[in-house]
Amino acid sequence: MFGVFLLRRLMDPLLPENYPFLLFFWAILLSASIFDRGSGFLATGLSALLALIFYLRPFDQPTALTVQNMVALVMFIAVGVAMTMILEALHRAVDNLHRSERARELLLNEFRHRTRNDLQSLVGILRLRAAGAPSEAGRDGLNEAADHAMALARIHTRLAPDSASGDDPATVCTRDFILGLCADLEAALLGPELRPVALAVEAEAHPIPTERAVQLGLVLNETVTNALKYAFPEGRAGTVRVHFARQGEEFVLTVADDGIGLPEEGNATGRRPPRGSGLGTRLLSALAAQLRGRFMRRPGEGGVGTLAELRFPVRAPASRGL
């Protein structure tokens, strides 16, 4: 406040005499914006007093106060009070937004935590049911359901705030999300067995809503798990490569392996399920459809291994009303 007053005194030779309040508005604006808590009202009163003493009724001209100057002083005080009230209202609105955002983050994190715990409990129940199933088909079905529930639990773990994109907990950084999920899959499927299979991951960083991240994570989990489980039977060595990038207006996820490749149509062996058909492919196609994209699986380059590819638009098309 007093800094602005000193600046005003220094600039007296340059500023018109008819505008004594010109720089005092800045004092009110800065005080109300930075300090809040009624500081704008105090700055308004002090500015009016200083203007009255030094400009409207100087010591050497005690009779210089005119009706016009009084009107100008009253208008200055009214404008200063209005500016302060508006700025303090904006301060309160911003504070309320911050509190609402914090509450939203806490609720979202609590929801993810509870969802992850519930899914892990479901996995345990399904494993117990599988152990007591009377038939092999029942055990396989329950174990497969447990695997899918575990995949969802891994995905919700990777939707934690550490993977959030910027300050928005409702979006996820694709690079952190994909790298983290692949690390979990590598530890779960390769670590204990020390298999000679490498998992190489490259992913670009893009913000994506958590709803779409869940669907992307399910596709990634299914394709990587499928490759790690079935592409390298009998201790065969190889590499599974995961790549995620933006191409124009589409995101492209590819999972490629240099394993034994797709079985010939109608000639699936008992070693592994045919990876080009069946429930797994229908599930992947359904997930791709939810992303408004498409999924395809074909032999790799030169007919070596298998390449799974998911393409979906960067911006989800707006849903159409009925």
Contacts in CASP RR format, 6 or more apart in sequence:
PFRMAT RR
TARGET T0000
AUTHOR 0000-0000-0000
METHOD contacts of the structure
MODEL  1
MFGVFLLRRLMDPLLPENYPFLLFFWAILLSASIFDRGSGFLATGLSALL
ALIFYLRPFDQPTALTVQNMVALVMFIAVGVAMTMILEALHRAVDNLHRS
ERARELLLNEFRHRTRNDLQSLVGILRLRAAGAPSEAGRDGLNEAADHAM
ALARIHTRLAPDSASGDDPATVCTRDFILGLCADLEAALLGPELRPVALA
VEAEAHPIPTERAVQLGLVLNETVTNALKYAFPEGRAGTVRVHFARQGEE
FVLTVADDGIGLPEEGNATGRRPPRGSGLGTRLLSALAAQLRGRFMRRPG
EGGVGTLAELRFPVRAPASRGL
1 27 0 8 1.000
1 31 0 8 1.000
1 42 0 8 1.000
1 43 0 8 1.000
1 46 0 8 1.000
1 47 0 8 1.000
3 27 0 8 1.000
4 23 0 8 1.000
4 24 0 8 1.000
4 26 0 8 1.000
4 27 0 8 1.000
4 30 0 8 1.000
5 24 0 8 1.000
5 27 0 8 1.000
5 47 0 8 1.000
5 50 0 8 1.000
7 23 0 8 1.000
8 15 0 8 1.000
8 22 0 8 1.000
8 23 0 8 1.000
8 24 0 8 1.000
9 54 0 8 1.000
11 23 0 8 1.000
15 22 0 8 1.000
15 23 0 8 1.000
17 55 0 8 1.000
20 51 0 8 1.000
20 55 0 8 1.000
20 56 0 8 1.000
20 72 0 8 1.000
21 47 0 8 1.000
21 51 0 8 1.000
21 72 0 8 1.000
21 76 0 8 1.000
24 47 0 8 1.000
24 50 0 8 1.000
24 51 0 8 1.000
24 76 0 8 1.000
25 79 0 8 1.000
25 80 0 8 1.000
25 83 0 8 1.000
27 43 0 8 1.000
27 46 0 8 1.000
27 47 0 8 1.000
28 40 0 8 1.000
28 43 0 8 1.000
28 44 0 8 1.000
28 47 0 8 1.000
28 80 0 8 1.000
28 83 0 8 1.000
28 84 0 8 1.000
29 83 0 8 1.000
29 87 0 8 1.000
30 43 0 8 1.000
31 39 0 8 1.000
31 40 0 8 1.000
31 42 0 8 1.000
31 43 0 8 1.000
32 38 0 8 1.000
32 39 0 8 1.000
32 40 0 8 1.000
32 43 0 8 1.000
32 83 0 8 1.000
32 84 0 8 1.000
32 87 0 8 1.000
32 88 0 8 1.000
33 87 0 8 1.000
36 87 0 8 1.000
36 88 0 8 1.000
36 91 0 8 1.000
38 84 0 8 1.000
38 88 0 8 1.000
40 80 0 8 1.000
40 83 0 8 1.000
40 84 0 8 1.000
40 87 0 8 1.000
40 88 0 8 1.000
41 81 0 8 1.000
41 84 0 8 1.000
43 84 0 8 1.000
44 76 0 8 1.000
44 77 0 8 1.000
44 80 0 8 1.000
44 81 0 8 1.000
44 84 0 8 1.000
45 77 0 8 1.000
47 76 0 8 1.000
48 73 0 8 1.000
48 76 0 8 1.000
48 77 0 8 1.000
51 73 0 8 1.000
51 76 0 8 1.000
52 65 0 8 1.000
52 73 0 8 1.000
53 59 0 8 1.000
56 64 0 8 1.000
56 65 0 8 1.000
56 69 0 8 1.000
56 72 0 8 1.000
56 73 0 8 1.000
57 64 0 8 1.000
57 65 0 8 1.000
57 69 0 8 1.000
58 64 0 8 1.000
104 169 0 8 1.000
105 161 0 8 1.000
105 169 0 8 1.000
108 169 0 8 1.000
108 170 0 8 1.000
109 160 0 8 1.000
109 161 0 8 1.000
109 169 0 8 1.000
112 156 0 8 1.000
112 159 0 8 1.000
112 160 0 8 1.000
115 156 0 8 1.000
116 153 0 8 1.000
116 156 0 8 1.000
116 157 0 8 1.000
119 149 0 8 1.000
119 150 0 8 1.000
119 152 0 8 1.000
119 153 0 8 1.000
119 156 0 8 1.000
120 150 0 8 1.000
120 153 0 8 1.000
122 146 0 8 1.000
122 149 0 8 1.000
123 146 0 8 1.000
123 149 0 8 1.000
123 150 0 8 1.000
123 153 0 8 1.000
124 146 0 8 1.000
126 142 0 8 1.000
126 143 0 8 1.000
126 145 0 8 1.000
126 146 0 8 1.000
126 149 0 8 1.000
127 142 0 8 1.000
127 143 0 8 1.000
127 146 0 8 1.000
129 142 0 8 1.000
130 138 0 8 1.000
130 139 0 8 1.000
130 141 0 8 1.000
130 142 0 8 1.000
130 143 0 8 1.000
130 146 0 8 1.000
131 139 0 8 1.000
132 139 0 8 1.000
133 139 0 8 1.000
133 142 0 8 1.000
147 225 0 8 1.000
151 217 0 8 1.000
151 218 0 8 1.000
151 221 0 8 1.000
151 222 0 8 1.000
151 225 0 8 1.000
152 214 0 8 1.000
152 218 0 8 1.000
154 181 0 8 1.000
154 184 0 8 1.000
154 185 0 8 1.000
154 221 0 8 1.000
155 181 0 8 1.000
155 213 0 8 1.000
155 214 0 8 1.000
155 217 0 8 1.000
155 218 0 8 1.000
155 221 0 8 1.000
156 214 0 8 1.000
157 184 0 8 1.000
158 172 0 8 1.000
158 176 0 8 1.000
158 177 0 8 1.000
158 180 0 8 1.000
158 181 0 8 1.000
158 184 0 8 1.000
159 172 0 8 1.000
159 177 0 8 1.000
159 210 0 8 1.000
159 213 0 8 1.000
159 214 0 8 1.000
161 169 0 8 1.000
162 176 0 8 1.000
163 172 0 8 1.000
163 173 0 8 1.000
163 176 0 8 1.000
163 177 0 8 1.000
163 180 0 8 1.000
164 171 0 8 1.000
164 172 0 8 1.000
164 173 0 8 1.000
165 171 0 8 1.000
165 172 0 8 1.000
165 173 0 8 1.000
165 207 0 8 1.000
165 208 0 8 1.000
166 173 0 8 1.000
166 207 0 8 1.000
168 207 0 8 1.000
170 209 0 8 1.000
170 210 0 8 1.000
171 207 0 8 1.000
171 208 0 8 1.000
171 209 0 8 1.000
171 210 0 8 1.000
172 207 0 8 1.000
172 208 0 8 1.000
172 209 0 8 1.000
172 210 0 8 1.000
172 213 0 8 1.000
173 205 0 8 1.000
173 206 0 8 1.000
173 207 0 8 1.000
174 203 0 8 1.000
174 204 0 8 1.000
174 205 0 8 1.000
174 206 0 8 1.000
174 207 0 8 1.000
174 208 0 8 1.000
174 213 0 8 1.000
174 216 0 8 1.000
174 244 0 8 1.000
174 251 0 8 1.000
175 203 0 8 1.000
175 204 0 8 1.000
175 205 0 8 1.000
175 206 0 8 1.000
175 244 0 8 1.000
176 205 0 8 1.000
177 208 0 8 1.000
177 213 0 8 1.000
177 216 0 8 1.000
177 217 0 8 1.000
178 201 0 8 1.000
178 203 0 8 1.000
178 216 0 8 1.000
178 217 0 8 1.000
178 220 0 8 1.000
178 242 0 8 1.000
178 244 0 8 1.000
179 201 0 8 1.000
179 203 0 8 1.000
181 217 0 8 1.000
181 220 0 8 1.000
181 221 0 8 1.000
182 199 0 8 1.000
182 201 0 8 1.000
182 220 0 8 1.000
182 224 0 8 1.000
182 242 0 8 1.000
185 199 0 8 1.000
185 221 0 8 1.000
185 224 0 8 1.000
185 225 0 8 1.000
185 228 0 8 1.000
186 199 0 8 1.000
189 225 0 8 1.000
189 228 0 8 1.000
189 229 0 8 1.000
190 197 0 8 1.000
190 199 0 8 1.000
190 228 0 8 1.000
195 232 0 8 1.000
195 235 0 8 1.000
196 232 0 8 1.000
196 235 0 8 1.000
196 236 0 8 1.000
196 237 0 8 1.000
196 238 0 8 1.000
197 228 0 8 1.000
197 232 0 8 1.000
197 237 0 8 1.000
197 238 0 8 1.000
197 239 0 8 1.000
197 240 0 8 1.000
198 238 0 8 1.000
198 239 0 8 1.000
198 240 0 8 1.000
199 224 0 8 1.000
199 228 0 8 1.000
199 239 0 8 1.000
199 240 0 8 1.000
199 242 0 8 1.000
200 239 0 8 1.000
200 240 0 8 1.000
200 241 0 8 1.000
200 242 0 8 1.000
201 241 0 8 1.000
201 242 0 8 1.000
201 243 0 8 1.000
202 241 0 8 1.000
202 242 0 8 1.000
202 243 0 8 1.000
202 244 0 8 1.000
202 245 0 8 1.000
203 242 0 8 1.000
203 243 0 8 1.000
203 244 0 8 1.000
203 245 0 8 1.000
204 244 0 8 1.000
204 245 0 8 1.000
204 246 0 8 1.000
206 246 0 8 1.000
206 251 0 8 1.000
206 314 0 8 1.000
208 216 0 8 1.000
208 251 0 8 1.000
209 316 0 8 1.000
212 291 0 8 1.000
212 312 0 8 1.000
212 316 0 8 1.000
215 287 0 8 1.000
215 290 0 8 1.000
215 291 0 8 1.000
216 251 0 8 1.000
216 253 0 8 1.000
216 291 0 8 1.000
216 310 0 8 1.000
216 312 0 8 1.000
218 287 0 8 1.000
219 253 0 8 1.000
219 284 0 8 1.000
219 287 0 8 1.000
219 288 0 8 1.000
219 295 0 8 1.000
219 310 0 8 1.000
220 242 0 8 1.000
220 253 0 8 1.000
220 255 0 8 1.000
222 280 0 8 1.000
222 283 0 8 1.000
222 284 0 8 1.000
222 287 0 8 1.000
223 255 0 8 1.000
223 284 0 8 1.000
223 308 0 8 1.000
223 310 0 8 1.000
224 240 0 8 1.000
224 242 0 8 1.000
224 255 0 8 1.000
226 275 0 8 1.000
226 280 0 8 1.000
226 308 0 8 1.000
227 240 0 8 1.000
227 255 0 8 1.000
227 257 0 8 1.000
227 306 0 8 1.000
227 308 0 8 1.000
228 240 0 8 1.000
229 272 0 8 1.000
230 271 0 8 1.000
230 272 0 8 1.000
230 273 0 8 1.000
230 275 0 8 1.000
231 238 0 8 1.000
231 240 0 8 1.000
231 257 0 8 1.000
231 258 0 8 1.000
231 259 0 8 1.000
231 260 0 8 1.000
231 261 0 8 1.000
231 305 0 8 1.000
231 306 0 8 1.000
232 238 0 8 1.000
232 257 0 8 1.000
232 259 0 8 1.000
232 260 0 8 1.000
233 260 0 8 1.000
233 271 0 8 1.000
233 272 0 8 1.000
236 259 0 8 1.000
236 260 0 8 1.000
238 257 0 8 1.000
238 258 0 8 1.000
238 259 0 8 1.000
239 257 0 8 1.000
239 258 0 8 1.000
240 255 0 8 1.000
240 256 0 8 1.000
240 257 0 8 1.000
241 254 0 8 1.000
241 255 0 8 1.000
241 256 0 8 1.000
241 257 0 8 1.000
242 253 0 8 1.000
242 254 0 8 1.000
242 255 0 8 1.000
243 252 0 8 1.000
243 253 0 8 1.000
243 254 0 8 1.000
243 256 0 8 1.000
244 251 0 8 1.000
244 252 0 8 1.000
244 253 0 8 1.000
244 254 0 8 1.000
245 251 0 8 1.000
245 252 0 8 1.000
246 252 0 8 1.000
246 314 0 8 1.000
248 314 0 8 1.000
249 313 0 8 1.000
249 314 0 8 1.000
249 315 0 8 1.000
250 311 0 8 1.000
250 312 0 8 1.000
250 313 0 8 1.000
250 314 0 8 1.000
251 311 0 8 1.000
251 312 0 8 1.000
251 313 0 8 1.000
251 314 0 8 1.000
252 309 0 8 1.000
252 310 0 8 1.000
252 311 0 8 1.000
253 309 0 8 1.000
253 310 0 8 1.000
253 311 0 8 1.000
254 307 0 8 1.000
254 308 0 8 1.000
254 309 0 8 1.000
254 310 0 8 1.000
255 307 0 8 1.000
255 308 0 8 1.000
255 309 0 8 1.000
256 300 0 8 1.000
256 305 0 8 1.000
256 306 0 8 1.000
256 307 0 8 1.000
256 308 0 8 1.000
257 305 0 8 1.000
257 306 0 8 1.000
258 304 0 8 1.000
258 305 0 8 1.000
259 304 0 8 1.000
259 305 0 8 1.000
259 306 0 8 1.000
260 305 0 8 1.000
261 275 0 8 1.000
261 299 0 8 1.000
261 300 0 8 1.000
261 303 0 8 1.000
261 304 0 8 1.000
261 305 0 8 1.000
261 306 0 8 1.000
262 274 0 8 1.000
262 275 0 8 1.000
262 276 0 8 1.000
262 297 0 8 1.000
262 298 0 8 1.000
262 299 0 8 1.000
262 305 0 8 1.000
262 306 0 8 1.000
263 269 0 8 1.000
263 272 0 8 1.000
263 274 0 8 1.000
263 275 0 8 1.000
266 274 0 8 1.000
268 274 0 8 1.000
275 281 0 8 1.000
275 297 0 8 1.000
275 306 0 8 1.000
276 297 0 8 1.000
281 295 0 8 1.000
281 297 0 8 1.000
284 295 0 8 1.000
284 297 0 8 1.000
284 308 0 8 1.000
284 310 0 8 1.000
285 295 0 8 1.000
287 295 0 8 1.000
288 294 0 8 1.000
288 295 0 8 1.000
288 310 0 8 1.000
288 311 0 8 1.000
288 312 0 8 1.000
291 310 0 8 1.000
291 312 0 8 1.000
291 313 0 8 1.000
291 316 0 8 1.000
292 312 0 8 1.000
292 313 0 8 1.000
292 316 0 8 1.000
292 317 0 8 1.000
293 310 0 8 1.000
293 311 0 8 1.000
293 312 0 8 1.000
293 313 0 8 1.000
294 310 0 8 1.000
294 311 0 8 1.000
294 312 0 8 1.000
295 308 0 8 1.000
295 309 0 8 1.000
295 310 0 8 1.000
295 311 0 8 1.000
296 308 0 8 1.000
296 309 0 8 1.000
297 306 0 8 1.000
297 307 0 8 1.000
297 308 0 8 1.000
297 309 0 8 1.000
298 306 0 8 1.000
298 307 0 8 1.000
298 309 0 8 1.000
299 305 0 8 1.000
299 306 0 8 1.000
299 307 0 8 1.000
300 306 0 8 1.000
300 307 0 8 1.000
301 307 0 8 1.000
END
